[in-house]
Amino acid sequence: MRIGLRVWVGVILTAFASPTIANAQGLYLPGGGAAHLSMGGASTATPVDAIGALYWNPAAIGRLGRSEVAVGGAFLFPNFHVDSTFPGPGGLKSGSTRSDSGVGLSSNIGIVDQYDDRWTFGLALNTLGGGSVNFPGDPSNPILSPIGPLGNNVGGPIAASLTMFQLAPTVAYKITDRLVFGFGPTVSIALASFDPAYFGGADDANGDGLGTFPTGSHSYPFWGGGFRAGLVYSITDELDVGFGYTSPQWFERWAFNSRNELGVPKTLYLTATLPAIYSWGISYRPTKKLLLSADMRYFDYKSTDLFGTPLKDGGLGWRGVFALGLGSRYQLTDRVALSAGYIYNDNPIPSVGTLFNVQAPVITQNTIAVGGTVTLTDAISASLGYAYGFHNSISGPIREATGVGTKLSAEVQLITFTLQIKFGGGCNRKPTCAPADPTPANVAASTGPQQLPSLPQ
């Protein structure tokens, strides 16, 4: 199967048609598409489709057992609220306001080409994560009132958007029949907008005694990059373990064209990196129909610029977080598989701390997901799923507004989807490589008895 130029262009445009989103694990979505997310995103040791094979561990593509293109994503329905209280001259003032975030879309593309018995190549194009809030001005809510509680314009409306994309070409090599190593560079893109831009500081250029924060909405895509490496080892034919490492994503300096109260142009700057990610995974196949997987991950936000920078230095003050993903998949019939997963992660924001964190309420901690995959033909499968991130909240004082108490709360629902297309059999190029059985029940016959079979898609 050859993918034509128009198909490639359509794939790329689909992946980048991704507005703002809401998520767990800090900035990162826990999985991509229905097949992967409904397994709790647990794919470090075993893949269920091309998206999952490329998501956390580059070595996992060497265990997929077939060549495949998978296109997936999710419609996201976030629900954010901000509450604040202020003991003003007229007594305690308090209010609660909901963010008009709308419906978001995340998208994922995974391409895996099993070249021969040893080499497998892949390409991922993912919406990694981000966040969006759109709080209107609210005179009854101190933090969103037209004139803030301290007499300067720290009030609403408050809006922000951060969306991150990543391109990850990947290669995996089977060192032995049981050990696979994977590696690849990453190219990351961040689209960011903040209004107000609290990091720019308030000014009173017109001398009216009311400070105004500038806007940080005039910018361009910010580019960055890093690398990934990983291993998968088959302890037995039923038990796999894996490890994946994603380096920090180092970005160019973020620049925003802005102006002061008098309209004088000025440029605002941010230095930001995304965290290093450490992933450990285990998978077990007690029967031919059942797959059980578990992942543990650590996101090192504490060591990043901006997100891990202390509040006193103008950052967000995030801490590193652990995440746990649990997944199960059962082959109900020859053509239908059912999945269920659970994700837990620490909250990276210890307290509200800064108005900047009001613009990034990534505090969901518990998520459940369910899904199903239907094999339409020997080459095409489709998956549909649902995920729910349970309500969570944090509270604390605001550095920019002494005496103001603020609470952030968040929950999110997702409808997820994936389309998988197998192509080229299990071994595409090398003449001496016997072709794999293309039937769903045995997709890995070409690599001998020690190649672990994948569950049908």
Secondary structure, 3 states (H helix, E strand, C coil): CCCCHHHHHHHHHHHHCCCCCCCECCCECCCCHHHHHCCCCCCCCCCCCHHHHHHCCHHHHHHCCCCEEEEEEEEEEEEEEEEEEEEECCEEEEEEEECCCCCEEEEEEEEEEECCCCEEEEEEEEEEEEEEEEECCCCCCHHHCCCCCCCCECCCCEEEEEEEEEEEEEEEEECCCCEEEEEEEEEEEEEEEEECCHHHCCECCCCCCCCECCCECECCCEEEEEEEEEEEEECCCCEEEEEEEECCEEECCEEEEEECCCCCEEEEEECCEECCEEEEEEEECCCCCEEEEEEEEEECHHHCCCCCCCHHHCCCCCCCEEEEEEEEEEECCCCEEEEEEEEEECCCCCCCECHHHHCCCCCECEEEEEEEEEECCCCEEEEEEEEEEEEEEEEEEECCEEEEEEEEEEEEEEEEEEEEEECCCCCCCCCCCCCCCCCCCCCCHHHCCCCCCCCCC
